[in-house]
């Protein structure tokens, strides 16, 4: 949040420089005394500063805590925790239960699939909403904090930049996750205690396994956009995982994707039945080959 406190009578030529977009629920004050904004056009920041610098009693503060009169507190980027997550409805999330990840991915034009190097540690389907952690490699201090903040149904997604030198979680932390009724853990990095993790009822995905443990120093962030297997994961995104891997779904897109994925699943069930009955029509293959100019030669290769 950017808070700009202005004296009365600020001119309109300054106001147009500041671009802001009030998020739902945040609101925005439109008064000469103060304007609460969420985003500032950084390309014009120097211009803004030079214009605003001509006014007395002006404060420009970037903060993630309430601003008191006369204070200017900078957000500690890289070492901060956002406690709130915009979660989709439980009914919407549950709608994806039982649908193959491949069906969902097909209806997203084969995008938003986490890289294949992140594999399931155990054989438990994954479904829930993302609770994100961005951590320094070889460190799990913020991961520990996330365990106490995440709610039942959340999936903790940990971005340690794919580091496989040190693990960032193991049996102790995963027992906590089970106790807290979390919906899963996905680590773009390494885990340990894999024999125990394989027997747990909570779905766990990771890029690798190593016995070498982590440190607990920080820094890191909680509930910011993270990178997991080459895909951006935002807090509140819906994650669905099975033996094939994980697909990430934006809640805004989820209703349409869900409807299409269900139709895709039903269509495949009909194909399976036709295969068993010997009635599947494959004439489309020859049509596609002909349309694409494939030459069919009725002879041996010479």
LOTOR-736004 format. One record per atom (N, C-alpha, C): x, y, z. Coordinates in steps of 0.05 Angstrom, whole numbers. Layout:
N
       x       y       z
       X       Y       Z
...
This chain:
302
       x       y       z
      17     -24       0
       0       0       0
      18      25       0
      11      44     -16
      25      70     -17
       7      91      -5
      16     105      15
      -1     126      27
      12     152      22
      -3     170       9
       8     197       3
      -9     217      18
       3     231      37
     -11     251      53
      -5     278      42
     -25     292      34
     -22     318      20
     -36     340      35
     -25     364      34
     -38     386      45
     -62     394      28
     -80     409      39
    -104     418      24
     -96     434       0
    -112     431     -22
    -108     447     -45
     -88     437     -65
     -82     411     -65
     -63     400     -85
     -75     404    -113
     -58     410    -132
     -67     416    -158
     -73     390    -174
     -91     392    -193
     -99     368    -208
     -77     358    -226
     -58     375    -234
     -37     366    -253
     -19     346    -240
     -18     345    -213
      -2     325    -199
     -18     299    -197
     -43     301    -191
     -60     277    -186
     -60     258    -209
     -59     267    -234
     -61     249    -257
     -36     233    -260
     -14     241    -248
      11     226    -250
      10     199    -235
      -6     200    -213
      -8     176    -196
     -29     157    -206
     -21     133    -214
     -39     112    -223
     -45      93    -200
     -70      90    -194
     -76      71    -172
    -101      55    -178
    -101      32    -167
    -122      13    -171
    -130       1    -144
    -153      10    -134
    -161       1    -107
    -171     -28    -110
    -160     -46     -93
    -169     -73     -93
    -196     -76     -79
    -210     -97     -85
    -236    -102     -73
    -232    -104     -42
    -247     -88     -28
    -245     -89       1
    -225     -69      12
    -206     -60      -3
    -187     -40       7
    -199     -12       7
    -214      -6     -14
    -225      21     -17
    -204      41     -24
    -212      66     -28
    -193      87     -34
    -205     113     -25
    -189     129     -11
    -199     155      -2
    -194     175     -25
    -214     190     -31
    -211     211     -51
    -216     237     -37
    -195     248     -24
    -197     273     -10
    -171     288     -14
    -171     314     -10
    -146     330     -13
    -126     322       9
    -136     311      31
    -118     306      53
    -101     280      49
    -113     260      36
     -99     235      34
    -110     219      11
     -93     204      -3
    -101     185     -24
     -88     159     -18
    -104     138     -16
     -93     111     -11
     -92      97     -38
     -69      88     -46
     -66      75     -72
     -51      49     -68
     -54      32     -87
     -42       6     -86
     -18       3    -105
     -18      18    -127
       4      16    -146
      12      44    -155
      38      47    -158
      49      72    -169
      63      67    -195
      59      83    -215
      73      80    -240
     102      87    -235
     119      66    -233
     147      70    -225
     163      85    -246
     154      85    -271
     168     100    -292
     166     130    -287
     144     138    -274
     141     166    -268
     148     173    -239
     161     155    -225
     166     160    -197
     182     185    -192
     204     188    -208
     221     212    -204
     205     237    -210
     188     236    -230
     171     259    -237
     152     265    -214
     140     244    -203
     122     247    -181
     136     260    -157
     160     250    -152
     175     259    -128
     182     289    -132
     191     296    -156
     199     323    -160
     175     343    -158
     152     334    -168
     128     351    -166
     119     353    -137
     118     330    -124
     107     331     -97
     126     344     -77
     152     344     -84
     171     356     -66
     167     385     -63
     152     398     -79
     147     427     -77
     126     433     -56
     113     412     -46
      92     417     -26
     103     410       2
      96     426      21
     104     422      48
      86     401      62
      95     391      84
      79     372     100
      70     348      84
      87     338      66
      79     315      49
      96     291      57
      83     268      59
      96     243      65
      91     224      43
     111     209      34
     108     188      15
     118     163      28
     101     144      34
     108     121      50
      99      95      36
     115      75      36
     107      49      26
     107      30      50
      85      18      56
      83       3      81
      65     -21      78
      69     -40      95
      51     -62      98
      38     -62     126
      42     -41     141
      31     -37     167
      16     -10     167
      -3      -6     185
     -16      20     186
       3      43     189
      -1      64     175
      16      88     176
       6     107     196
      22     114     216
      15     134     236
      23     161     226
      10     181     235
      16     208     226
      46     215     232
      59     224     211
      87     232     215
     107     210     210
      98     185     206
     116     163     202
     120     157     173
     143     146     166
     149     136     139
     163     110     141
     149      87     136
     159      61     141
     161      46     115
     184      36     107
     188      21      82
     181      -8      86
     168     -20      66
     162     -48      66
     188     -64      64
     190     -85      80
     215    -101      81
     214    -122      59
     216    -114      34
     215    -133      12
     236    -155      15
     227    -180      12
     245    -202      15
     244    -215      43
     232    -201      62
     230    -213      89
     204    -202     101
     182    -213      92
     156    -204     101
     135    -226      99
     114    -223     114
      93    -243     115
      66    -230     111
      51    -239      91
      23    -230      88
       6    -252      99
     -10    -246     118
     -26    -266     133
     -52    -274     119
     -62    -257     101
     -88    -262      89
     -85    -273      60
    -104    -291      54
    -105    -304      27
    -133    -302      17
    -137    -294      -8
    -163    -294     -21
    -168    -322     -31
    -182    -338     -16
    -187    -366     -23
    -213    -369     -39
    -214    -386     -59
    -239    -391     -73
    -257    -408     -56
    -282    -410     -64
    -301    -425     -48
    -294    -455     -47
    -301    -468     -25
    -295    -496     -22
    -309    -513     -43
    -333    -505     -50
    -348    -519     -71
    -334    -519     -98
    -323    -496    -104
    -308    -494    -130
    -284    -511    -129
    -269    -511    -108
    -245    -528    -105
    -252    -557    -107
    -273    -565     -92
    -281    -593     -91
    -291    -603    -118
    -300    -585    -135
    -309    -593    -161
    -288    -607    -178
    -263    -602    -172
    -241    -614    -187
    -233    -641    -176
    -244    -649    -154
    -236    -675    -142
    -242    -698    -160
    -223    -715    -164
    -227    -739    -181
    -222    -735    -210
    -218    -710    -219
    -213    -705    -247
    -183    -709    -253
    -176    -723    -274
    -148    -727    -281
    -135    -700    -287
    -110    -697    -278
     -96    -672    -284
     -93    -668    -314
     -89    -690    -328
     -86    -688    -357
    -111    -676    -371
    -135    -683    -361
    -160    -672    -372
    -161    -642    -367
    -154    -634    -343
    -154    -605    -336
    -134    -590    -353
    -110    -601    -355
     -89    -588    -371
     -97    -585    -400
    -110    -605    -411
    -118    -604    -439
    -137    -580    -443
    -154    -575    -423
    -173    -553    -426
    -161    -526    -418
    -135    -526    -412
    -121    -501    -408
    -100    -497    -430
    -105    -511    -453
     -87    -510    -476
     -58    -518    -469
     -56    -538    -451
     -31    -551    -444
     -12    -532    -429
     -23    -510    -418
      -7    -491    -402
     -11    -496    -372
       4    -482    -355
       1    -482    -326
       7    -508    -313
      22    -525    -326
      31    -551    -313
      59    -547    -301
      61    -555    -276
      87    -554    -263
     107    -573    -276
     132    -564    -278
     152    -580    -291
     153    -609    -281
     160    -627    -299
     160    -656    -293
     180    -664    -272
     200    -647    -266
     220    -654    -246
     208    -654    -218
     186    -640    -214
     172    -641    -188
     152    -664    -188
     159    -684    -173
     145    -710    -174
     132    -716    -147
     111    -733    -147
      99    -741    -122
     118    -759    -106
     119    -754     -80
     135    -771     -62
     119    -795     -54
      92    -791     -51
      74    -813     -44
      51    -814     -64
      34    -833     -60
      12    -837     -79
     -14    -827     -68
     -15    -800     -63
     -39    -788     -52
     -47    -765     -70
     -72    -764     -80
     -80    -742     -98
     -79    -715     -83
     -73    -695     -99
     -69    -668     -88
     -92    -650     -97
    -104    -635     -78
    -125    -616     -85
    -128    -596     -62
    -126    -571     -69
    -128    -550     -49
    -120    -523     -59
    -117    -503     -41
    -111    -476     -49
     -82    -469     -40
     -69    -454     -56
     -40    -448     -51
     -36    -428     -28
     -18    -436     -10
      -8    -418      11
      22    -417       6
      32    -395      -4
      59    -395     -16
      81    -386       3
     104    -397      -2
     128    -390      14
     151    -386      -6
     164    -363      -4
     189    -358     -20
     212    -358       0
     231    -376      -4
     252    -379      16
     280    -378       3
     299    -369      19
     327    -372      11
     333    -401      10
     351    -409      -9
     359    -437     -11
     371    -446      16
     366    -472      22
     377    -485      45
     366    -473      71
     342    -460      70
     331    -448      94
     301    -454      96
     291    -459     120
     262    -465     122
     249    -450     145
     260    -427     154
     248    -411     175
     220    -402     167
     217    -392     143
     190    -382     134
     171    -406     130
     182    -428     122
     166    -453     118
     154    -461     145
     170    -460     166
     160    -466     193
     137    -447     201
     140    -421     195
     119    -402     202
      94    -408     186
      97    -416     161
      74    -422     144
      58    -445     155
      71    -464     167
      57    -487     179
      37    -478     201
      44    -456     215
      26    -447     236
       5    -427     226
       9    -417     202
     -10    -397     191
     -30    -410     171
     -22    -430     157
     -39    -442     136
     -64    -455     149
     -85    -455     134
    -111    -465     144
    -116    -493     132
    -134    -509     145
    -142    -534     133
    -151    -530     104
    -141    -547      86
    -148    -545      58
    -127    -530      42
    -108    -517      56
     -87    -503      42
     -65    -522      33
     -52    -516      11
     -28    -530       2
      -4    -511       5
      15    -517      21
      39    -500      23
      57    -505      -1
      62    -484     -16
      78    -485     -40
     104    -470     -34
     127    -484     -34
     152    -473     -26
     171    -469     -49
     179    -444     -53
     198    -437     -75
     225    -433     -63
     243    -453     -68
     271    -451     -60
     288    -453     -85
     278    -442    -107
     292    -440    -132
     303    -467    -143
     289    -488    -136
     297    -514    -146
     322    -526    -134
     332    -515    -112
     357    -524    -100
     354    -552     -89
     373    -569     -96
     373    -597     -87
     396    -603     -69
     411    -583     -61
     435    -588     -44
     425    -593     -15
     406    -578      -6
     395    -581      21
     365    -586      20
     355    -604      36
     327    -608      39
     316    -586      57
     290    -580      53
     277    -559      70
     254    -569      87
     249    -595      85
     229    -607     102
     233    -637     104
     220    -648     125
     222    -677     129
     199    -687     146
     203    -709     160
     181    -722     174
     169    -705     196
     185    -690     211
     174    -674     233
     155    -653     223
     163    -638     203
     146    -617     192
     121    -628     178
     124    -651     165
     102    -663     151
      81    -675     171
      91    -683     194
      72    -692     215
      56    -668     225
      69    -645     227
      54    -621     234
      33    -614     213
      41    -617     188
      22    -611     166
      -2    -629     168
       2    -654     174
     -20    -673     177
     -38    -665     200
     -25    -659     222
     -40    -651     247
     -57    -626     242
     -47    -608     226
     -61    -583     220
     -81    -586     197
     -84    -610     186
    -103    -617     165
     -98    -601     140
     -73    -597     133
     -67    -584     108
     -72    -604      85
     -76    -592      61
     -84    -609      38
     -60    -619      22
     -36    -610      29
     -12    -619      15
      11    -600      18
      34    -610       8
      59    -594       7
      72    -598     -20
      80    -576     -32
      95    -578     -58
     120    -562     -54
     143    -574     -59
     169    -561     -55
     185    -561     -81
     191    -537     -91
     209    -534    -114
     237    -535    -103
     245    -558     -94
     270    -563     -80
     270    -591     -69
     285    -596     -48
     288    -623     -38
     275    -627     -11
     269    -653      -6
     258    -661      20
     276    -684      31
     271    -693      55
     285    -716      66
     266    -733      82
     276    -754      94
     259    -774     108
     238    -786      89
     247    -791      65
     228    -800      44
     214    -826      50
     227    -844      64
     213    -869      70
     189    -864      88
     191    -846     107
     169    -839     124
     148    -823     109
     157    -805      91
     138    -789      76
     121    -805      57
     133    -827      47
     118    -844      28
      94    -857      41
      94    -860      68
      73    -873      82
      52    -854      93
      56    -828      89
      38    -808     101
      13    -805      83
      -9    -796      96
     -34    -792      82
     -36    -765      68
     -16    -747      73
     -17    -721      60
      -1    -722      34
     -11    -711      12
       4    -710     -13
      29    -692     -11
      51    -703     -20
      77    -688     -19
      90    -690     -46
      97    -667     -57
     112    -666     -83
     138    -652     -78
     159    -660     -92
     185    -647     -90
     202    -652    -115
     223    -636    -118
     240    -640    -141
     262    -660    -135
     267    -667    -110
     288    -686    -104
     288    -693     -74
     307    -711     -68
     310    -721     -40
     339    -720     -33
     345    -710      -9
     372    -710       2
     371    -710      32
     389    -724      46
     389    -724      75
     400    -698      87
     413    -682      71
     426    -658      81
     405    -637      89
     405    -629     113
     384    -612     124
     387    -582     119
     367    -567     128
     367    -538     123
     377    -522     148
     378    -496     144
     383    -477     166
     357    -462     171
     357    -445     192
     333    -431     200
     340    -402     206
     347    -388     185
     357    -360     188
     340    -340     173
     325    -348     152
     312    -329     134
     332    -318     115
     326    -298      99
     300    -285      98
     280    -302      81
     258    -289      74
     238    -302      57
     212    -287      59
     192    -297      45
     166    -284      44
     144    -305      44
     121    -298      55
      97    -315      55
      74    -301      42
      60    -316      25
      37    -307      10
      43    -284      -9
      63    -289     -25
      70    -272     -48
      71    -291     -72
      70    -280     -97
      73    -298    -120
     100    -312    -119
     100    -338    -125
     124    -354    -126
     127    -369    -152
     150    -379    -157
     155    -396    -180
     158    -425    -171
     142    -442    -183
     143    -471    -175
     143    -487    -201
     166    -500    -207
     168    -516    -231
     163    -499    -256
     172    -474    -256
     169    -457    -279
     142    -444    -282
     124    -448    -263
      97    -436    -264
      94    -416    -241
      82    -393    -247
      77    -374    -226
      52    -384    -210
      56    -385    -184
      34    -394    -166
      28    -370    -147
       3    -362    -148
      -6    -340    -130
     -21    -351    -106
     -20    -337     -84
     -35    -346     -61
     -65    -349     -68
     -77    -371     -61
    -105    -376     -68
    -110    -391     -94
     -89    -395    -110
     -93    -411    -134
    -101    -439    -127
    -116    -452    -145
    -124    -480    -140
    -103    -498    -152
     -94    -518    -137
     -74    -538    -146
     -88    -565    -147
     -84    -579    -169
     -94    -606    -172
     -70    -624    -180
     -66    -646    -167
     -43    -663    -173
     -50    -692    -172
     -37    -708    -189
     -39    -737    -188
     -12    -748    -197
     -11    -773    -206
      14    -785    -213
      28    -772    -237
      13    -758    -253
      24    -744    -276
      39    -719    -268
      30    -705    -247
      41    -680    -239
      20    -661    -229
      25    -635    -231
       8    -615    -218
       0    -594    -239
     -25    -585    -238
     -34    -563    -254
     -43    -541    -236
     -38    -516    -244
     -45    -492    -227
     -67    -477    -241
     -88    -471    -226
    -112    -459    -237
    -118    -433    -222
    -121    -411    -237
    -130    -386    -225
    -159    -388    -217
    -166    -379    -193
    -195    -381    -185
    -214    -367    -204
    -204    -345    -216
    -221    -330    -235
    -228    -347    -259
    -210    -364    -268
    -214    -381    -291
    -227    -408    -284
    -227    -415    -259
    -234    -442    -251
    -261    -451    -259
    -283    -435    -256
    -309    -446    -263
    -311    -455    -292
    -300    -440    -311
    -301    -448    -339
    -284    -472    -344
    -260    -473    -332
    -242    -496    -335
    -255    -521    -324
    -268    -519    -301
    -281    -542    -289
    -302    -554    -307
    -319    -537    -318
    -340    -547    -336
    -328    -561    -360
    -307    -550    -372
    -295    -562    -395
    -281    -588    -388
    -267    -589    -365
    -253    -613    -357
    -272    -636    -351
    -295    -630    -340
    -315    -650    -335
    -325    -662    -361
    -329    -645    -381
    -338    -654    -407
    -316    -671    -420
    -291    -663    -417
    -269    -678    -428
    -267    -706    -415
    -271    -707    -389
    -271    -732    -375
    -293    -751    -385
    -317    -740    -388
    -340    -756    -398
    -334    -766    -426
    -322    -750    -443
    -316    -758    -470
    -296    -781    -470
    -276    -780    -453
    -256    -801    -452
    -268    -827    -441
    -287    -825    -423
    -300    -849    -413
    -315    -863    -436
    -327    -847    -454
    -341    -858    -477
    -321    -871    -496
    -297    -859    -499
    -277    -871    -516
    -268    -898    -505
    -264    -899    -479
    -256    -925    -466
    -276    -947    -472
    -301    -939    -470
    -323    -959    -475
    -322    -968    -504
    -318    -949    -523
    -317    -956    -551
    -293    -974    -557
    -271    -970    -544
    -247    -987    -548
    -253   -1016    -539
    -266   -1018    -516
    -273   -1045    -506
    -293   -1059    -524
    -311   -1044    -536
    -331   -1055    -553
    -322   -1058    -582
    -298   -1048    -588
    -287   -1050    -615
    -301   -1032    -635
    -313   -1010    -626
    -328    -993    -643
    -316    -965    -647
    -292    -962    -638
    -280    -935    -639
    -273    -928    -668
    -282    -905    -677
    -276    -896    -705
    -250    -880    -705
    -230    -891    -719
    -204    -877    -721
    -199    -866    -749
    -220    -862    -764
    -216    -851    -791
    -205    -823    -791
    -207    -809    -769
    -197    -782    -767
    -167    -781    -771
    -153    -803    -764
    -124    -803    -767
    -115    -800    -796
    -127    -816    -814
    -120    -814    -842
    -128    -786    -854
    -150    -775    -844
    -159    -749    -853
    -138    -728    -846
    -128    -730    -822
    -108    -710    -812
     -82    -713    -828
     -74    -738    -833
     -49    -743    -848
     -51    -731    -876
     -74    -736    -889
     -78    -725    -916
     -78    -695    -916
     -92    -683    -897
     -94    -654    -895
     -67    -641    -891
     -48    -656    -878
     -22    -644    -871
      -1    -652    -892
     -10    -666    -913
       9    -672    -935
      27    -696    -931
      19    -714    -914
      36    -738    -909
      34    -757    -933
      58    -767    -942
      59    -786    -964
      59    -814    -953
      41    -831    -963
      39    -859    -955
      49    -876    -978
      70    -892    -974
      83    -907    -994
      79    -937    -989
      65    -951   -1006
      60    -979   -1002
      83    -996   -1012
     106    -994    -998
     130   -1009   -1006
     149   -1009    -982
     171   -1024    -984
     191   -1024    -964
     210   -1000    -967
     222    -992    -945
     242    -970    -946
     267    -979    -960
     277    -964    -980
     300    -972    -995
     322    -951    -991
